[in-house]
């Protein structure tokens, strides 16, 4: 029997790896850090890589990498770390590290500065919308050449959703790649007024649950940094995934993706019937309006009230308008149930 050629041996090795999974659990992964300016992204990356050096300001888009040994004579896993500087000022650069080729091994980490609650929502909204828009484009591109891979990505993300709360699936829109939201500077945040902490905690829990993300708070505390390091290592190297949960607003939040639910989060923190008076076009917009009542954004470039083009007769579109009416009805139902839930909470207390 003739000996195998080098090409045949290589082909057999690739097929062997494919039979063990999709070949993506080994090799290289990428983690992209975005978030608040001076929010502590670089500090977290350095801590994860065990680099004892002072963090420097990130100017635009920076790259570094880390390696992890798996065993004797086994190639090391490599993790690519990208970091976007400038807060929300460099959104165009988001498209550089995320490609259709690396999408299946890519993760996003959003770092939000808890010490600046008035900047928190606009930072979070702009970065998540820009990132999700690009990720969705790359998913469409990947789907044209590998629809099976996209199907597997969808299945993997949706499988994280709690099976005990099937109704949540109708109201959420998860990222199809892993997303972690980190609230930094918890040491400052913990001294905030109790009601303000409640608004921030509940809002971030809703946003994280909506996008299928894990959520955790951190500071310069070694214990909290070790928790964050564990989560980042899981993204970068596939190390054990934590399934712990802490939803107590008097402690640092730590909620693994899929372990929260809308019923556990509760209604937006607003009194009595005020929820029904807010003109919101989605649950996310409702939470935004409630949050900005307490923490109005500092930006002076506020949008003026303009006529809603969706209701302009010249843009009428039968099927689209019917769907819009249905979504408006669903929103009103959500607002009414939220208002009732809030009243019940008030009565119980």
KAMOMO-V156109 format. One record per run of one state. SS is the DSSP state (hx for helix, st for strand, lp for the rest). FROM is the first residue (numbers start at 1). LEN is the number of residues. If there is no record, write none. Layout:
# KAMOMO-V156109
SS;FROM;LEN / SS;FROM;LEN
This chain:
# KAMOMO-V156109
lp;1;5 / hx;6;14 / lp;20;8 / st;28;8 / lp;36;5 / hx;41;8 / lp;49;12 / st;61;8 / lp;69;8 / st;77;8 / lp;85;6 / hx;91;7 / lp;98;5 / hx;103;3 / st;106;8 / lp;114;3 / hx;117;29 / lp;146;1 / hx;147;12 / lp;159;7 / hx;166;5 / lp;171;7 / st;178;7 / lp;185;1 / hx;186;4 / lp;190;4 / hx;194;17 / lp;211;3 / st;214;4 / lp;218;4 / hx;222;16 / lp;238;7 / st;245;2 / lp;247;7 / st;254;2 / lp;256;6 / hx;262;4 / lp;266;8 / hx;274;4 / lp;278;5 / hx;283;12 / lp;295;14 / hx;309;3 / lp;312;1 / hx;313;3 / lp;316;2 / hx;318;31 / lp;349;1
